[in-house]
Amino acid sequence: MVLSLWYLYETERIFCATQKSSKLVYHLESNPRCAFEVAGDQPPYRGVRGQGTVTLLQHRGRELLEQLLGRYLHGSDTPLHKMLLSRADNEVALEIRPIRIFAWDYTSRMKQSI
């Protein structure tokens, strides 16, 4: 399963949030292993990817969602912000503890081709 999630990086962990009823939570409950990638979609291409384990934090779902909304939406008057907050009681936080991390940076290679 591959999907994109908003994230926060804090104390050497990656935090995300999703609905408790999601297929992602269903799969992580039986197997907490995951892979992740953090990368931009604009040149120069660079980022990190890796593998880790996930802990589901039921008690931090709403709190983390509010932090993510502040980071990604920058305002509370949008329809998306209001819709996501209306479902906040059903959010669960995902705490990813990286085990392996690999980085790449094609900045110097891409400068040569311009």
C-alpha positions as CSV (number, residue, x, y, z in Angstrom):
1,M,0.0,0.0,0.0
2,V,1.4,3.4,-1.0
3,L,-0.2,6.7,0.0
4,S,0.7,10.2,0.8
5,L,0.3,11.7,4.3
6,W,1.0,15.0,5.9
7,Y,3.8,14.7,8.4
8,L,5.8,16.4,11.2
9,Y,9.3,15.4,12.1
10,E,10.0,15.6,15.9
11,T,12.5,14.0,18.2
12,E,13.9,11.7,15.5
13,R,10.4,10.4,14.7
14,I,7.9,11.1,11.9
15,F,4.3,11.7,12.9
16,C,1.2,11.5,10.7
17,A,-2.5,11.3,11.3
18,T,-5.4,9.3,9.7
19,Q,-8.9,8.1,10.5
20,K,-9.1,5.2,12.9
21,S,-11.3,3.3,10.4
22,S,-8.8,3.6,7.5
23,K,-7.3,0.6,5.7
24,L,-3.9,1.9,6.7
25,V,-4.7,1.6,10.4
26,Y,-6.2,-1.8,9.8
27,H,-3.0,-3.1,8.2
28,L,-0.7,-1.4,10.7
29,E,-2.5,-3.1,13.6
30,S,-1.5,-6.5,12.3
31,N,1.9,-5.5,11.0
32,P,3.6,-2.3,12.2
33,R,6.4,-2.3,9.7
34,C,6.4,0.5,7.1
35,A,8.5,2.3,4.5
36,F,8.4,6.1,4.0
37,E,9.7,8.8,1.7
38,V,10.0,12.5,2.2
39,A,10.8,14.3,-1.1
40,G,9.7,17.3,-3.1
41,D,8.2,17.1,-6.5
42,Q,10.2,20.0,-8.0
43,P,13.8,20.0,-9.1
44,P,16.4,19.7,-7.8
45,Y,15.3,16.3,-6.7
46,R,16.4,15.3,-3.2
47,G,14.9,13.6,-0.2
48,V,15.1,10.7,2.2
49,R,13.4,7.3,2.3
50,G,13.6,4.5,4.7
51,Q,12.0,1.8,6.8
52,G,10.6,1.9,10.3
53,T,8.0,0.7,12.7
54,V,4.7,2.4,13.5
55,T,3.0,2.9,16.9
56,L,-0.6,3.9,16.8
57,L,-1.4,6.7,19.3
58,Q,-5.1,6.9,19.8
59,H,-4.9,9.7,22.4
60,R,-2.9,12.1,20.1
61,G,-5.0,12.0,17.0
62,R,-6.9,15.3,17.4
63,E,-3.8,17.2,18.7
64,L,-1.6,16.0,15.8
65,L,-4.3,16.8,13.2
66,E,-4.5,20.3,14.5
67,Q,-0.7,20.7,14.2
68,L,-0.8,19.3,10.7
69,L,-3.5,21.6,9.7
70,G,-1.5,24.6,11.0
71,R,1.5,23.4,9.0
72,Y,-0.2,22.6,5.7
73,L,-3.3,24.8,5.4
74,H,-2.2,28.1,7.1
75,G,-5.7,29.2,7.9
76,S,-8.8,27.9,9.6
77,D,-11.4,29.4,7.2
78,T,-11.1,26.9,4.4
79,P,-13.7,24.2,3.7
80,L,-11.0,21.5,3.9
81,H,-9.8,22.7,7.3
82,K,-13.4,22.7,8.6
83,M,-14.2,19.3,7.2
84,L,-11.1,17.6,8.6
85,L,-11.6,19.2,12.0
86,S,-15.2,17.9,12.1
87,R,-13.9,14.4,12.0
88,A,-11.0,15.0,14.4
89,D,-12.4,12.7,17.2
90,N,-11.9,9.8,14.9
91,E,-8.2,10.6,14.1
92,V,-5.3,8.4,15.3
93,A,-1.7,9.6,15.3
94,L,1.0,7.4,13.7
95,E,4.5,7.5,15.2
96,I,7.1,6.2,12.8
97,R,10.4,5.2,14.3
98,P,12.9,5.0,11.5
99,I,15.2,2.0,11.5
100,R,17.0,2.7,8.2
101,I,17.3,6.0,6.4
102,F,18.7,6.6,2.9
103,A,19.1,10.1,1.4
104,W,19.7,11.3,-2.1
105,D,20.4,14.7,-3.6
106,Y,20.6,15.3,-7.4
107,T,21.3,19.1,-7.0
108,S,24.8,19.0,-8.5
109,R,23.9,16.6,-11.3
110,M,20.9,18.8,-12.3
111,K,22.9,22.0,-12.3
112,Q,25.2,20.4,-14.9
113,S,22.3,19.7,-17.3
114,I,21.0,23.3,-17.3
